[in-house]
Amino acid sequence: MQMPTFDKLMLPTLKALEQLGGSGSIEEIANSVIQALNLPDAITSQPHNPEKSSQR
């Protein structure tokens, strides 16, 4: 499984914010998105690298 791209994360992020009442901590939002997309630890444990951004 590959890291989801920016556009694949947008709708689950917006849904997470809606479920959280319009705001949430980064951790709350991330956990909701991880759960919604059923992302494995192999994906979620990768450190962020802005040099290899999936946003294009």
Steps between C-alpha positions, in 0.01 A plus 500: 500500500625848412470823693165662409531816292382842613179475297419155644534639854288814452148348521580276801656803671190711443278215621715466812460870573126472453482203740710693753261795494704726273834492677741258658860450595742379236510165678118468506471585131788271402360208699160544341649507148723199574200306623276608209759393242607194700865600460755247629783587740748462214344810343416705808843458660688653206647841585390797293747600229409829329754421228282208390160664534208328328330835445554603138 
